[in-house]
Amino acid sequence: MNKMFEQSTINGMLLRNRFVRSATWEGMATDKGAVTPKLIETMASLARGGVGLIITSHAYVEPAGQAGPMQLGVHKDELIPGLREMTRAVHDYGGKIVLQLAHAGRYAAKKLTGLTPVVVSEVPGKEYHEITAQEIQNLATAFAAGARRAKEAGFDGVQIHSAHGYLLSQFLSPYFNQRKDEYGGDIKNRSRVHRQVYKAIRDAVGDNYPVLIKLNCSDFVDNGLTLDDSLQVGRMLADLGLDAIELSGGLLSNAKLSPSRYGIKTGDDEAYFREEARRFKKAINIPLILVGGMRSFQVAERLLGEGTADYISMSRPLIREPNLINRWKSGDYSRAECISCNGCFKAAALGNGVYCAAKKKQQGQ
């Protein structure tokens, strides 16, 4: 059997192949963050399509951390029954599913939450609230409570969202973090909140439950998080017992080097964090999941074979082709149909949930 379809485990979580669906905002929850039948079917279609591990869209751990409309929430116990229906649907088709825990920070949607967005450091002339040391403790508690709810709902693990400029990512980045207390300064201080959040989650779910993180390898902006500092964060968390890292990069505010880049046309355009991944694999001895423009089975296979990554993560291709992994497993190794136009995210913003706008246009709909 091709190595891409061999079974593997992450802290006891048995995965049927090496393909991961990276967290993707679906825009299919209710306005209160609850699961809907449409969202359940989306998760089920990915499991039916052969995805080994599904990572949900970012679920906000407290109301002030909501990033946008129709976003999944995990901030109260009342959401657990709907979340349990979603995990059951995925398990019925042999898939595994991890809940991504998130707080948007400066990218929170004030119009939806009615709350002033939280930032790591004060922004002069802007209506933000600089998070206090006590609120940071509360944040760790909120992440831990979200993880507990995820476990109760049947999720196979959780992922901490610390990428793309969301709140935890902001702490790591000197571009955002100018604090003078124990949460600012060198990378050990800037990652203090990550260690607190991880320990709180671990206390809530126990040692035998997969806890992952999505981490920027670099912010790719002046005075942002660097690869060397990111590597230090990865090592610190791995030493504490973290189970896997999904490596991404860039900020939502940086269109040129955003996490979802336009125009991926050839294999050379794919895996745009591959060099950073090689550095991580040399330095850190826990599984590495690599996201960033994957479109070709051959590229994915090569990255695994050469030891650049342990798992291959995708988002946009699976919006257009939920059955992509089964297609590749059948021997049809033709390139994913996704053209990297990002029309899917624009479609979700219109309120109808994420879908491939390019495919719909081609079909004359």
URWO-V419010 format. One record per residue. RES is the residue in one letter. D_CENTER is the distance of its C-alpha to the mean C-alpha in Angstrom with 1 decimal. Layout:
[[RES | D_CENTER] [RES | D_CENTER]]
This chain:
[[M | 28.9] [N | 26.5] [K | 24.2] [M | 21.1] [F | 22.3] [E | 23.3] [Q | 22.1] [S | 20.3] [T | 19.0] [I | 16.4] [N | 18.4] [G | 20.4] [M | 17.8] [L | 19.6] [L | 17.7] [R | 20.0] [N | 18.7] [R | 16.4] [F | 14.2] [V | 10.6] [R | 9.2] [S | 5.8] [A | 4.2] [T | 7.3] [W | 9.6] [E | 12.6] [G | 15.1] [M | 16.8] [A | 17.0] [T | 20.3] [D | 21.0] [K | 20.8] [G | 17.3] [A | 18.8] [V | 18.1] [T | 20.4] [P | 22.1] [K | 20.5] [L | 16.9] [I | 18.3] [E | 19.9] [T | 16.8] [M | 15.1] [A | 18.5] [S | 19.0] [L | 16.0] [A | 17.5] [R | 20.9] [G | 19.8] [G | 19.2] [V | 15.5] [G | 15.4] [L | 12.1] [I | 10.2] [I | 6.8] [T | 7.6] [S | 7.0] [H | 6.6] [A | 9.9] [Y | 12.2] [V | 14.1] [E | 17.2] [P | 18.8] [A | 18.9] [G | 15.1] [Q | 14.9] [A | 13.7] [G | 15.5] [P | 17.7] [M | 17.1] [Q | 13.7] [L | 13.1] [G | 14.4] [V | 14.9] [H | 17.5] [K | 20.6] [D | 22.2] [E | 23.5] [L | 20.1] [I | 20.2] [P | 22.6] [G | 20.5] [L | 17.4] [R | 19.8] [E | 21.0] [M | 17.6] [T | 17.2] [R | 20.9] [A | 20.5] [V | 17.9] [H | 20.1] [D | 23.2] [Y | 22.1] [G | 21.3] [G | 17.5] [K | 15.1] [I | 12.2] [V | 9.8] [L | 8.9] [Q | 6.0] [L | 8.4] [A | 8.7] [H | 11.8] [A | 12.4] [G | 15.5] [R | 17.5] [Y | 15.6] [A | 16.5] [A | 18.8] [K | 22.2] [K | 23.9] [L | 22.0] [T | 21.9] [G | 25.3] [L | 24.1] [T | 24.2] [P | 20.8] [V | 20.2] [V | 20.1] [V | 20.4] [S | 23.7] [E | 26.3] [V | 26.3] [P | 30.0] [G | 31.1] [K | 27.8] [E | 27.2] [Y | 24.6] [H | 24.9] [E | 24.5] [I | 22.9] [T | 25.6] [A | 25.6] [Q | 26.2] [E | 23.4] [I | 21.1] [Q | 22.5] [N | 21.9] [L | 18.2] [A | 18.0] [T | 19.9] [A | 17.7] [F | 14.6] [A | 17.0] [A | 18.4] [G | 15.1] [A | 14.6] [R | 18.2] [R | 17.9] [A | 15.1] [K | 17.5] [E | 20.4] [A | 18.9] [G | 18.6] [F | 14.9] [D | 15.0] [G | 12.7] [V | 10.0] [Q | 6.9] [I | 7.5] [H | 5.6] [S | 8.1] [A | 7.7] [H | 9.5] [G | 12.1] [Y | 10.9] [L | 13.3] [L | 12.4] [S | 11.8] [Q | 15.2] [F | 16.9] [L | 16.4] [S | 17.8] [P | 21.6] [Y | 21.1] [F | 20.2] [N | 21.5] [Q | 25.3] [R | 25.9] [K | 29.1] [D | 28.5] [E | 26.8] [Y | 23.3] [G | 24.4] [G | 26.1] [D | 25.2] [I | 21.8] [K | 22.8] [N | 23.3] [R | 20.3] [S | 18.1] [R | 20.3] [V | 18.1] [H | 15.3] [R | 18.1] [Q | 19.3] [V | 16.0] [Y | 15.6] [K | 19.3] [A | 19.3] [I | 16.6] [R | 18.5] [D | 21.7] [A | 20.5] [V | 19.3] [G | 21.5] [D | 21.4] [N | 21.0] [Y | 17.7] [P | 14.5] [V | 12.4] [L | 9.5] [I | 7.7] [K | 5.3] [L | 8.4] [N | 10.4] [C | 13.4] [S | 15.3] [D | 15.4] [F | 18.2] [V | 20.4] [D | 23.6] [N | 23.4] [G | 19.6] [L | 17.7] [T | 19.3] [L | 18.5] [D | 21.1] [D | 19.7] [S | 16.2] [L | 18.0] [Q | 19.8] [V | 16.8] [G | 15.5] [R | 19.1] [M | 19.6] [L | 16.7] [A | 17.7] [D | 21.3] [L | 20.4] [G | 19.1] [L | 15.3] [D | 14.7] [A | 12.1] [I | 10.1] [E | 7.5] [L | 9.2] [S | 8.7] [G | 11.1] [G | 13.0] [L | 13.2] [L | 13.2] [S | 17.0] [N | 17.8] [A | 18.6] [K | 20.1] [L | 17.2] [S | 14.2] [P | 10.9] [S | 12.4] [R | 16.0] [Y | 19.0] [G | 21.7] [I | 20.4] [K | 23.8] [T | 24.5] [G | 23.2] [D | 23.7] [D | 21.2] [E | 18.4] [A | 16.2] [Y | 16.6] [F | 15.1] [R | 17.4] [E | 19.9] [E | 17.5] [A | 16.2] [R | 19.9] [R | 20.4] [F | 17.7] [K | 19.2] [K | 22.6] [A | 21.7] [I | 19.4] [N | 20.4] [I | 17.3] [P | 15.3] [L | 13.2] [I | 10.7] [L | 11.1] [V | 9.5] [G | 11.7] [G | 14.5] [M | 15.3] [R | 18.2] [S | 20.9] [F | 21.4] [Q | 23.7] [V | 21.3] [A | 18.8] [E | 21.9] [R | 23.1] [L | 20.0] [L | 20.1] [G | 23.9] [E | 24.2] [G | 21.8] [T | 19.3] [A | 16.4] [D | 16.4] [Y | 13.9] [I | 13.1] [S | 9.8] [M | 10.5] [S | 9.8] [R | 13.1] [P | 15.6] [L | 14.6] [I | 15.3] [R | 18.7] [E | 19.4] [P | 17.9] [N | 20.6] [L | 19.8] [I | 19.3] [N | 22.6] [R | 24.3] [W | 23.5] [K | 24.6] [S | 27.8] [G | 28.7] [D | 27.9] [Y | 26.0] [S | 26.3] [R | 23.6] [A | 20.8] [E | 22.3] [C | 19.6] [I | 21.3] [S | 18.4] [C | 20.1] [N | 17.1] [G | 19.6] [C | 17.1] [F | 15.3] [K | 18.9] [A | 19.9] [A | 17.4] [A | 18.6] [L | 22.1] [G | 21.4] [N | 21.6] [G | 18.0] [V | 16.1] [Y | 18.5] [C | 19.8] [A | 22.3] [A | 23.9] [K | 24.7] [K | 26.1] [K | 28.2] [Q | 29.5] [Q | 30.5] [G | 32.5] [Q | 30.7]]
